[in-house]
Every structure is written in structure tokens, then in C-alpha cells.
Amino acid sequence: MLSEIINIPRSRVLDFLADHVRYDHNMTDISNNANVSRPTLYKLLDELVKEKLIVITRTMGKSKMYQINMENPIIKAMLKADFKVAAEEAEKESKEVKKK
């Protein structure tokens, strides 16, 4: 049921690109690192570009290079929430280390 609500491959692609905001990646890099099949990725990348969640930064030969769209308000909110969770987890770990 949850898989009908959340598009897991889409989340993995966005998560991978969000973890590497300073770099652009070709389809092979994204497929391998996000663990998404190439056929699925072909469709997803087109959708994500149309939704302006990712951008095509350049073309190298026949390969397009993709990067997360840092200008998109949805991406900004997603990254802000991600950083907040990461900071909270780091704080918890820091307190646990100090207790030992």
C-alpha cells in the first residue's frame, strides 16, 4: 500500500542527487548509485526534468548530465528538512559519546 503512495525509485534518484549537489551525473552514475534500473531511469529523468526538480547541466557526447535543481522550492524544502534531521542525529550521537 505504501509503495503506491511513495515512488521509491524516484526517491532514491532525488536522494542520490541531493547527496551530491555540487556535481552533475550521467545516467549510468545515477542508475548505479541510486540502484534504479536504466529503463525506469529513462522515464524518471524525463519526469523530474519536466517537474524542474532536476536540470540537465550539459551534454558530453550523447550523454546528458543531470543535477538536482537547487532553485526549486520543493528541493530547497527537502534539503532543509534533510539537514535538520542530520543535525538532530549528530547531536544525539554527540551526547551519547560524551556520556561514555
JOBELSUL-V742039 format. One record per pair of residues at least 24 apart in sequence whose ideal C-beta (glycine too) atoms are under 8 Angstrom apart, sorted by the first residue. I is the first residue (numbers start at 1). J is the second residue. Records with the same first field share a line. If there is no record, write none. Layout:
I = J + J
This chain:
9 = 34 + 36 + 37 + 40 + 41 + 44
10 = 44 + 47 + 48
12 = 36
13 = 41 + 44 + 45 + 48
14 = 48 + 53 + 54 + 68 + 75 + 78
17 = 54 + 66 + 67 + 68
18 = 68 + 75 + 78 + 79 + 82
21 = 67 + 68 + 70 + 79
23 = 67
24 = 57 + 58 + 65 + 66 + 67
25 = 65 + 66 + 67
26 = 60 + 63 + 64 + 65 + 66
27 = 63 + 64 + 66
28 = 63
30 = 66
